[in-house]
Amino acid sequence: MNNLIEKHKEEFEKTISFFQEDITSLRTGRVSPSLVENISVESYGVNTELLQLAAITSPEPQSIVIKPWDKSILADIERALNQADLNVNPVVDGDLVRLNFPPLTEESRKELVKILHKKAEDSRITLRNNRERVKEEIISLEKSKQISEDDRFGALKELDELVKEYNEKIKQIGDEKEKEIMTI
């Protein structure tokens, strides 16, 4: 039974990893290059993540500077940033692009926390869906007489404990991010 749950443990880990990566794009008091790293830029006829086209730095708490490796794609980067719904206008300054973010207001912080809670709930739903798939697999093993009723009860208990553990991880990660967002 442990093999069955261990086999599916990777799916639970992927859910946690996705949640952690997903919330890096949520802005806290200090802007981070991760806000723009994954923006898709159409250049040279293909879509490429900004991270692969430019050096991205945050020299000040409220600004990001993007310096493309190839200056000829500066207009492409500016266009992609305008379309990215960052609520800030990119400023081309010679051979680089500056993004100056206004400080977060109390209202915007609360909006970000709402988005964070939605992302956390989406991750919990994914965990529940994974749990249901594994549970169905355990029940079908019992029906096909490959495991006993006691094994099924033990496996389901172990599965519920595992899901509880991952839900706690999501809560902990979300609480830390919420604290970052609400810190002025």
FIKOLZA-1660 file (N, C-alpha, C; in steps of 0.1 Angstrom, whole numbers, plus 5000, padded with zeros to 4 digits):
% residues 184
   i   px   py   pz ch aa at
   1 5008 4988 5000  A  M  N
   1 5000 5000 5000  A  M CA
   1 5009 5013 5000  A  M  C
   2 5020 5012 5007  A  N  N
   2 5028 5023 5008  A  N CA
   2 5033 5027 4994  A  N  C
   3 5035 5017 4985  A  N  N
   3 5040 5019 4972  A  N CA
   3 5030 5027 4964  A  N  C
   4 5017 5024 4966  A  L  N
   4 5007 5031 4958  A  L CA
   4 5007 5046 4962  A  L  C
   5 5007 5049 4975  A  I  N
   5 5007 5063 4980  A  I CA
   5 5020 5070 4976  A  I  C
   6 5031 5063 4977  A  E  N
   6 5044 5069 4974  A  E CA
   6 5044 5072 4959  A  E  C
   7 5038 5063 4951  A  K  N
   7 5038 5066 4936  A  K CA
   7 5031 5079 4933  A  K  C
   8 5020 5082 4941  A  H  N
   8 5013 5094 4938  A  H CA
   8 5017 5106 4946  A  H  C
   9 5027 5104 4955  A  K  N
   9 5032 5115 4963  A  K CA
   9 5038 5126 4955  A  K  C
  10 5044 5123 4943  A  E  N
  10 5050 5132 4934  A  E CA
  10 5039 5142 4929  A  E  C
  11 5027 5138 4927  A  E  N
  11 5016 5147 4923  A  E CA
  11 5013 5157 4933  A  E  C
  12 5014 5153 4946  A  F  N
  12 5011 5162 4957  A  F CA
  12 5023 5173 4958  A  F  C
  13 5035 5168 4956  A  E  N
  13 5047 5177 4956  A  E CA
  13 5046 5187 4945  A  E  C
  14 5042 5182 4933  A  K  N
  14 5040 5192 4922  A  K CA
  14 5030 5203 4925  A  K  C
  15 5019 5199 4932  A  T  N
  15 5009 5209 4935  A  T CA
  15 5016 5220 4944  A  T  C
  16 5023 5216 4954  A  I  N
  16 5030 5225 4963  A  I CA
  16 5040 5234 4955  A  I  C
  17 5048 5228 4947  A  S  N
  17 5058 5235 4939  A  S CA
  17 5051 5245 4930  A  S  C
  18 5040 5241 4923  A  F  N
  18 5033 5250 4915  A  F CA
  18 5027 5262 4923  A  F  C
  19 5022 5259 4934  A  F  N
  19 5016 5270 4943  A  F CA
  19 5027 5280 4947  A  F  C
  20 5039 5275 4951  A  Q  N
  20 5050 5284 4955  A  Q CA
  20 5054 5292 4943  A  Q  C
  21 5055 5286 4931  A  E  N
  21 5060 5294 4920  A  E CA
  21 5049 5304 4915  A  E  C
  22 5036 5300 4916  A  D  N
  22 5025 5308 4912  A  D CA
  22 5024 5321 4921  A  D  C
  23 5027 5320 4933  A  I  N
  23 5025 5332 4942  A  I CA
  23 5038 5341 4942  A  I  C
  24 5048 5337 4935  A  T  N
  24 5060 5346 4934  A  T CA
  24 5057 5358 4926  A  T  C
  25 5047 5357 4917  A  S  N
  25 5043 5368 4909  A  S CA
  25 5034 5378 4917  A  S  C
  26 5030 5375 4929  A  L  N
  26 5022 5384 4937  A  L CA
  26 5032 5394 4943  A  L  C
  27 5029 5407 4942  A  R  N
  27 5038 5417 4946  A  R CA
  27 5037 5419 4961  A  R  C
  28 5049 5421 4967  A  T  N
  28 5049 5424 4981  A  T CA
  28 5054 5439 4982  A  T  C
  29 5058 5444 4994  A  G  N
  29 5063 5457 4995  A  G CA
  29 5074 5461 4986  A  G  C
  30 5083 5452 4984  A  R  N
  30 5094 5454 4975  A  R CA
  30 5092 5447 4962  A  R  C
  31 5093 5453 4950  A  V  N
  31 5091 5446 4938  A  V CA
  31 5102 5437 4935  A  V  C
  32 5099 5426 4929  A  S  N
  32 5109 5415 4926  A  S CA
  32 5109 5413 4911  A  S  C
  33 5121 5409 4906  A  P  N
  33 5122 5406 4892  A  P CA
  33 5113 5394 4888  A  P  C
  34 5109 5386 4897  A  S  N
  34 5100 5375 4894  A  S CA
  34 5086 5380 4889  A  S  C
  35 5083 5392 4892  A  L  N
  35 5070 5398 4886  A  L CA
  35 5070 5398 4871  A  L  C
  36 5081 5399 4865  A  V  N
  36 5082 5400 4850  A  V CA
  36 5089 5389 4843  A  V  C
  37 5096 5381 4851  A  E  N
  37 5105 5371 4844  A  E CA
  37 5098 5362 4834  A  E  C
  38 5086 5358 4837  A  N  N
  38 5079 5348 4829  A  N CA
  38 5070 5355 4818  A  N  C
  39 5070 5368 4817  A  I  N
  39 5062 5374 4807  A  I CA
  39 5067 5370 4793  A  I  C
  40 5058 5366 4784  A  S  N
  40 5061 5361 4771  A  S CA
  40 5063 5373 4762  A  S  C
  41 5075 5373 4755  A  V  N
  41 5078 5384 4746  A  V CA
  41 5079 5378 4732  A  V  C
  42 5072 5383 4722  A  E  N
  42 5073 5379 4708  A  E CA
  42 5085 5386 4702  A  E  C
  43 5096 5379 4699  A  S  N
  43 5107 5385 4693  A  S CA
  43 5113 5374 4683  A  S  C
  44 5119 5378 4673  A  Y  N
  44 5125 5369 4663  A  Y CA
  44 5115 5359 4658  A  Y  C
  45 5102 5363 4658  A  G  N
  45 5091 5354 4653  A  G CA
  45 5087 5343 4663  A  G  C
  46 5092 5343 4675  A  V  N
  46 5088 5332 4685  A  V CA
  46 5085 5339 4698  A  V  C
  47 5077 5332 4706  A  N  N
  47 5074 5337 4720  A  N CA
  47 5085 5331 4729  A  N  C
  48 5091 5340 4737  A  T  N
  48 5102 5337 4746  A  T CA
  48 5100 5344 4759  A  T  C
  49 5103 5337 4770  A  E  N
  49 5102 5344 4783  A  E CA
  49 5112 5355 4784  A  E  C
  50 5108 5366 4791  A  L  N
  50 5116 5378 4792  A  L CA
  50 5130 5374 4799  A  L  C
  51 5129 5365 4808  A  L  N
  51 5141 5361 4815  A  L CA
  51 5152 5356 4806  A  L  C
  52 5148 5350 4795  A  Q  N
  52 5158 5345 4785  A  Q CA
  52 5163 5356 4775  A  Q  C
  53 5157 5367 4776  A  L  N
  53 5160 5378 4766  A  L CA
  53 5168 5390 4772  A  L  C
  54 5168 5391 4786  A  A  N
  54 5173 5403 4792  A  A CA
  54 5178 5400 4806  A  A  C
  55 5186 5409 4811  A  A  N
  55 5190 5409 4825  A  A CA
  55 5179 5417 4832  A  A  C
  56 5174 5412 4843  A  I  N
  56 5163 5418 4851  A  I CA
  56 5168 5421 4865  A  I  C
  57 5168 5434 4869  A  T  N
  57 5172 5437 4882  A  T CA
  57 5162 5446 4889  A  T  C
  58 5164 5447 4902  A  S  N
  58 5155 5456 4910  A  S CA
  58 5164 5465 4919  A  S  C
  59 5169 5476 4913  A  P  N
  59 5179 5484 4920  A  P CA
  59 5173 5492 4932  A  P  C
  60 5160 5494 4931  A  E  N
  60 5153 5501 4942  A  E CA
  60 5141 5494 4945  A  E  C
  61 5135 5496 4958  A  P  N
  61 5124 5488 4962  A  P CA
  61 5111 5489 4953  A  P  C
  62 5110 5500 4946  A  Q  N
  62 5098 5502 4938  A  Q CA
  62 5100 5502 4923  A  Q  C
  63 5112 5497 4918  A  S  N
  63 5115 5497 4904  A  S CA
  63 5122 5484 4899  A  S  C
  64 5120 5482 4886  A  I  N
  64 5126 5470 4880  A  I CA
  64 5133 5476 4867  A  I  C
  65 5145 5471 4865  A  V  N
  65 5152 5476 4853  A  V CA
  65 5155 5463 4844  A  V  C
  66 5151 5464 4831  A  I  N
  66 5153 5453 4822  A  I CA
  66 5162 5458 4811  A  I  C
  67 5174 5451 4810  A  K  N
  67 5184 5454 4800  A  K CA
  67 5185 5442 4790  A  K  C
  68 5179 5443 4778  A  P  N
  68 5179 5432 4768  A  P CA
  68 5193 5429 4764  A  P  C
  69 5196 5416 4761  A  W  N
  69 5209 5413 4755  A  W CA
  69 5211 5418 4741  A  W  C
  70 5200 5419 4734  A  D  N
  70 5200 5425 4720  A  D CA
  70 5191 5437 4720  A  D  C
  71 5197 5449 4718  A  K  N
  71 5189 5462 4718  A  K CA
  71 5178 5463 4708  A  K  C
  72 5179 5454 4697  A  S  N
  72 5169 5455 4686  A  S CA
  72 5156 5450 4691  A  S  C
  73 5155 5443 4702  A  I  N
  73 5142 5438 4707  A  I CA
  73 5136 5446 4718  A  I  C
  74 5141 5458 4720  A  L  N
  74 5136 5467 4730  A  L CA
  74 5121 5470 4728  A  L  C
  75 5117 5473 4716  A  A  N
  75 5103 5476 4713  A  A CA
  75 5094 5464 4716  A  A  C
  76 5099 5452 4713  A  D  N
  76 5092 5440 4715  A  D CA
  76 5089 5438 4730  A  D  C
  77 5100 5441 4738  A  I  N
  77 5099 5439 4753  A  I CA
  77 5089 5450 4758  A  I  C
  78 5090 5462 4753  A  E  N
  78 5081 5472 4758  A  E CA
  78 5066 5469 4755  A  E  C
  79 5064 5463 4743  A  R  N
  79 5050 5459 4739  A  R CA
  79 5045 5448 4748  A  R  C
  80 5053 5438 4751  A  A  N
  80 5049 5427 4760  A  A CA
  80 5046 5432 4774  A  A  C
  81 5054 5441 4779  A  L  N
  81 5052 5447 4792  A  L CA
  81 5039 5455 4793  A  L  C
  82 5036 5462 4782  A  N  N
  82 5023 5469 4781  A  N CA
  82 5011 5460 4781  A  N  C
  83 5013 5448 4775  A  Q  N
  83 5002 5439 4774  A  Q CA
  83 5001 5430 4786  A  Q  C
  84 5010 5431 4795  A  A  N
  84 5011 5421 4807  A  A CA
  84 5002 5425 4818  A  A  C
  85 4995 5436 4818  A  D  N
  85 4986 5440 4828  A  D CA
  85 4993 5441 4842  A  D  C
  86 5004 5449 4842  A  L  N
  86 5011 5451 4854  A  L CA
  86 5007 5464 4861  A  L  C
  87 4998 5471 4855  A  N  N
  87 4993 5484 4860  A  N CA
  87 5004 5494 4862  A  N  C
  88 5014 5494 4853  A  V  N
  88 5025 5503 4853  A  V CA
  88 5030 5505 4838  A  V  C
  89 5034 5517 4835  A  N  N
  89 5039 5519 4821  A  N CA
  89 5054 5518 4820  A  N  C
  90 5059 5510 4811  A  P  N
  90 5073 5508 4809  A  P CA
  90 5079 5521 4803  A  P  C
  91 5091 5525 4807  A  V  N
  91 5097 5537 4802  A  V CA
  91 5110 5532 4796  A  V  C
  92 5112 5535 4783  A  V  N
  92 5124 5531 4776  A  V CA
  92 5134 5542 4779  A  V  C
  93 5146 5538 4784  A  D  N
  93 5156 5548 4788  A  D CA
  93 5169 5544 4781  A  D  C
  94 5171 5548 4769  A  G  N
  94 5183 5544 4762  A  G CA
  94 5182 5530 4757  A  G  C
  95 5191 5521 4763  A  D  N
  95 5191 5507 4759  A  D CA
  95 5185 5498 4770  A  D  C
  96 5177 5504 4779  A  L  N
  96 5170 5496 4789  A  L CA
  96 5156 5500 4791  A  L  C
  97 5148 5492 4798  A  V  N
  97 5134 5496 4801  A  V CA
  97 5133 5496 4816  A  V  C
  98 5126 5507 4821  A  R  N
  98 5124 5509 4835  A  R CA
  98 5109 5507 4838  A  R  C
  99 5106 5500 4849  A  L  N
  99 5092 5499 4854  A  L CA
  99 5092 5505 4868  A  L  C
 100 5085 5516 4870  A  N  N
 100 5084 5522 4883  A  N CA
 100 5070 5520 4889  A  N  C
 101 5070 5512 4900  A  F  N
 101 5058 5508 4906  A  F CA
 101 5054 5517 4917  A  F  C
 102 5041 5521 4918  A  P  N
 102 5037 5529 4929  A  P CA
 102 5037 5521 4942  A  P  C
 103 5038 5527 4953  A  P  N
 103 5037 5519 4966  A  P CA
 103 5023 5513 4967  A  P  C
 104 5023 5501 4973  A  L  N
 104 5010 5495 4975  A  L CA
 104 5002 5502 4986  A  L  C
 105 4989 5504 4982  A  T  N
 105 4980 5510 4992  A  T CA
 105 4974 5498 5000  A  T  C
 106 4967 5502 5011  A  E  N
 106 4960 5492 5019  A  E CA
 106 4950 5484 5011  A  E  C
 107 4943 5491 5002  A  E  N
 107 4933 5485 4994  A  E CA
 107 4940 5475 4984  A  E  C
 108 4950 5479 4978  A  S  N
 108 4957 5470 4968  A  S CA
 108 4963 5458 4975  A  S  C
 109 4968 5460 4988  A  R  N
 109 4973 5448 4996  A  R CA
 109 4962 5438 4998  A  R  C
 110 4950 5443 5002  A  K  N
 110 4939 5434 5005  A  K CA
 110 4935 5427 4992  A  K  C
 111 4936 5433 4981  A  E  N
 111 4932 5427 4968  A  E CA
 111 4942 5415 4965  A  E  C
 112 4955 5418 4968  A  L  N
 112 4966 5408 4966  A  L CA
 112 4963 5396 4975  A  L  C
 113 4959 5399 4987  A  V  N
 113 4956 5388 4997  A  V CA
 113 4945 5380 4992  A  V  C
 114 4934 5386 4986  A  K  N
 114 4923 5379 4980  A  K CA
 114 4928 5369 4969  A  K  C
 115 4937 5375 4961  A  I  N
 115 4942 5366 4950  A  I CA
 115 4950 5355 4956  A  I  C
 116 4958 5358 4966  A  L  N
 116 4966 5347 4973  A  L CA
 116 4957 5336 4978  A  L  C
 117 4946 5340 4985  A  H  N
 117 4937 5330 4990  A  H CA
 117 4930 5322 4979  A  H  C
 118 4927 5328 4968  A  K  N
 118 4921 5321 4957  A  K CA
 118 4931 5310 4952  A  K  C
 119 4944 5314 4950  A  K  N
 119 4954 5305 4945  A  K CA
 119 4956 5294 4955  A  K  C
 120 4956 5297 4968  A  A  N
 120 4957 5286 4978  A  A CA
 120 4945 5277 4978  A  A  C
 121 4933 5282 4976  A  E  N
 121 4922 5273 4975  A  E CA
 121 4922 5265 4962  A  E  C
 122 4927 5270 4951  A  D  N
 122 4929 5262 4939  A  D CA
 122 4939 5251 4941  A  D  C
 123 4949 5253 4949  A  S  N
 123 4959 5243 4952  A  S CA
 123 4953 5232 4961  A  S  C
 124 4944 5236 4970  A  R  N
 124 4938 5227 4979  A  R CA
 124 4928 5218 4971  A  R  C
 125 4921 5224 4961  A  I  N
 125 4912 5216 4953  A  I CA
 125 4920 5206 4945  A  I  C
 126 4932 5210 4940  A  T  N
 126 4940 5201 4932  A  T CA
 126 4944 5189 4941  A  T  C
 127 4948 5192 4954  A  L  N
 127 4951 5181 4963  A  L CA
 127 4939 5172 4965  A  L  C
 128 4927 5178 4967  A  R  N
 128 4915 5169 4969  A  R CA
 128 4913 5160 4957  A  R  C
 129 4914 5166 4945  A  N  N
 129 4912 5158 4933  A  N CA
 129 4922 5147 4932  A  N  C
 130 4935 5150 4935  A  N  N
 130 4945 5139 4936  A  N CA
 130 4941 5128 4946  A  N  C
 131 4937 5133 4958  A  R  N
 131 4933 5123 4968  A  R CA
 131 4922 5114 4963  A  R  C
 132 4912 5120 4956  A  E  N
 132 4901 5112 4951  A  E CA
 132 4905 5102 4941  A  E  C
 133 4915 5105 4932  A  R  N
 133 4920 5096 4923  A  R CA
 133 4927 5084 4930  A  R  C
 134 4935 5087 4940  A  V  N
 134 4942 5077 4947  A  V CA
 134 4932 5068 4955  A  V  C
 135 4922 5075 4961  A  K  N
 135 4912 5067 4968  A  K CA
 135 4904 5057 4959  A  K  C
 136 4901 5062 4947  A  E  N
 136 4894 5053 4938  A  E CA
 136 4902 5041 4934  A  E  C
 137 4915 5044 4933  A  E  N
 137 4925 5033 4929  A  E CA
 137 4926 5023 4940  A  E  C
 138 4926 5028 4953  A  I  N
 138 4926 5019 4964  A  I CA
 138 4914 5010 4965  A  I  C
 139 4902 5017 4963  A  I  N
 139 4889 5010 4964  A  I CA
 139 4889 4999 4953  A  I  C
 140 4893 5003 4941  A  S  N
 140 4893 4993 4930  A  S CA
 140 4902 4981 4932  A  S  C
 141 4913 4984 4939  A  L  N
 141 4922 4973 4943  A  L CA
 141 4915 4963 4953  A  L  C
 142 4907 4969 4962  A  E  N
 142 4900 4960 4971  A  E CA
 142 4889 4952 4964  A  E  C
 143 4882 4959 4955  A  K  N
 143 4871 4952 4947  A  K CA
 143 4877 4940 4939  A  K  C
 144 4889 4942 4934  A  S  N
 144 4895 4932 4926  A  S CA
 144 4903 4922 4934  A  S  C
 145 4901 4923 4947  A  K  N
 145 4906 4913 4957  A  K CA
 145 4922 4913 4957  A  K  C
 146 4928 4924 4953  A  Q  N
 146 4943 4925 4954  A  Q CA
 146 4947 4929 4968  A  Q  C
 147 4938 4936 4975  A  I  N
 147 4941 4940 4989  A  I CA
 147 4929 4937 4998  A  I  C
 148 4932 4936 5011  A  S  N
 148 4921 4932 5020  A  S CA
 148 4914 4945 5025  A  S  C
 149 4903 4943 5032  A  E  N
 149 4895 4955 5037  A  E CA
 149 4904 4963 5047  A  E  C
 150 4911 4956 5055  A  D  N
 150 4920 4962 5065  A  D CA
 150 4931 4971 5058  A  D  C
 151 4936 4965 5047  A  D  N
 151 4946 4972 5039  A  D CA
 151 4940 4985 5034  A  D  C
 152 4928 4984 5029  A  R  N
 152 4921 4996 5023  A  R CA
 152 4919 5006 5034  A  R  C
 153 4914 5002 5046  A  F  N
 153 4913 5012 5057  A  F CA
 153 4926 5019 5061  A  F  C
 154 4937 5011 5062  A  G  N
 154 4950 5016 5065  A  G CA
 154 4955 5026 5054  A  G  C
 155 4953 5022 5042  A  A  N
 155 4958 5030 5031  A  A CA
 155 4950 5043 5030  A  A  C
 156 4937 5043 5032  A  L  N
 156 4929 5055 5032  A  L CA
 156 4933 5064 5043  A  L  C
 157 4935 5058 5055  A  K  N
 157 4940 5066 5066  A  K CA
 157 4953 5073 5064  A  K  C
 158 4962 5065 5058  A  E  N
 158 4975 5071 5055  A  E CA
 158 4974 5082 5044  A  E  C
 159 4965 5080 5034  A  L  N
 159 4963 5090 5024  A  L CA
 159 4957 5103 5030  A  L  C
 160 4948 5101 5039  A  D  N
 160 4942 5113 5045  A  D CA
 160 4952 5121 5053  A  D  C
 161 4961 5114 5060  A  E  N
 161 4972 5120 5068  A  E CA
 161 4981 5128 5059  A  E  C
 162 4984 5122 5047  A  L  N
 162 4993 5128 5037  A  L CA
 162 4987 5141 5032  A  L  C
 163 4974 5140 5028  A  V  N
 163 4967 5152 5023  A  V CA
 163 4966 5163 5034  A  V  C
 164 4964 5159 5046  A  K  N
 164 4964 5169 5057  A  K CA
 164 4977 5176 5058  A  K  C
 165 4988 5168 5057  A  E  N
 165 5001 5174 5058  A  E CA
 165 5004 5184 5047  A  E  C
 166 4999 5181 5034  A  Y  N
 166 5001 5190 5023  A  Y CA
 166 4992 5202 5024  A  Y  C
 167 4980 5200 5030  A  N  N
 167 4972 5212 5032  A  N CA
 167 4978 5222 5042  A  N  C
 168 4985 5216 5052  A  E  N
 168 4992 5224 5062  A  E CA
 168 5003 5232 5055  A  E  C
 169 5010 5225 5046  A  K  N
 169 5021 5232 5039  A  K CA
 169 5016 5244 5031  A  K  C
 170 5004 5242 5024  A  I  N
 170 4998 5253 5016  A  I CA
 170 4994 5264 5025  A  I  C
 171 4989 5261 5037  A  K  N
 171 4985 5271 5046  A  K CA
 171 4997 5279 5051  A  K  C
 172 5008 5272 5055  A  Q  N
 172 5020 5278 5060  A  Q CA
 172 5026 5287 5049  A  Q  C
 173 5027 5283 5037  A  I  N
 173 5033 5291 5026  A  I CA
 173 5024 5303 5024  A  I  C
 174 5011 5301 5023  A  G  N
 174 5001 5312 5021  A  G CA
 174 5002 5322 5033  A  G  C
 175 5003 5318 5045  A  D  N
 175 5004 5327 5056  A  D CA
 175 5017 5335 5056  A  D  C
 176 5028 5329 5052  A  E  N
 176 5041 5336 5050  A  E CA
 176 5039 5347 5040  A  E  C
 177 5033 5343 5028  A  K  N
 177 5032 5353 5017  A  K CA
 177 5023 5364 5021  A  K  C
 178 5012 5361 5028  A  E  N
 178 5002 5371 5033  A  E CA
 178 5009 5381 5042  A  E  C
 179 5018 5376 5051  A  K  N
 179 5025 5385 5060  A  K CA
 179 5034 5394 5052  A  K  C
 180 5041 5389 5042  A  E  N
 180 5050 5397 5033  A  E CA
 180 5041 5408 5026  A  E  C
 181 5030 5404 5021  A  I  N
 181 5022 5414 5014  A  I CA
 181 5017 5425 5023  A  I  C
 182 5013 5421 5035  A  M  N
 182 5007 5431 5044  A  M CA
 182 5017 5439 5052  A  M  C
 183 5030 5436 5051  A  T  N
 183 5040 5443 5058  A  T CA
 183 5043 5456 5050  A  T  C
 184 5043 5467 5057  A  I  N
 184 5046 5480 5050  A  I CA
 184 5060 5483 5050  A  I  C
% end
